Amino acid sequence: MIDLDKVGAHAWRDASGVCLPGITFDHGYRVKARVIHERDQFVRGIEPKDFDMF
């Protein structure tokens, strides 16, 4: 059973999760989350930050 409180994006939290069955680090897959600043959604200037999810 997937705990819906632990997956997806949540406001005011510093953690996020995603369920990708069969996509594992051991099989050579890599997943990154790209986070953009709220002020830079449509205007260039503040670069997004990439975070490895493993």
For each residue, the residues with C-beta under 8 A, 3 or more apart:
1:
2: 6 7 19
3: 6 7
4: 7 8
5:
6: 2 3 17
7: 2 3 4 16 17 18 19
8: 4 16 17 18
9: 16
10: 13 16
11:
12:
13: 10 16
14:
15:
16: 7 8 9 10 13 33 53
17: 6 7 8 53
18: 7 8 31 53
19: 2 7
20: 23 29 31
21:
22: 27
23: 20 27 29 31
24: 27 29
25: 28 29 30 54
26:
27: 22 23 24
28: 25
29: 20 23 24 25
30: 25 52 54
31: 18 20 23 52 53 54
32: 50 51 52 53
33: 16 50 51 53
34: 48 49 50 51
35: 48 49 50 51
36: 40 41 46 48
37: 40 41 46 48
38: 41
39: 43 46
40: 36 37 43 44 45 46 48
41: 36 37 38
42:
43: 39 40
44: 40
45: 40
46: 36 37 39 40
47:
48: 34 35 36 37 40
49: 34 35
50: 32 33 34 35
51: 32 33 34 35
52: 30 31 32
53: 16 17 18 31 32 33
54: 25 30 31
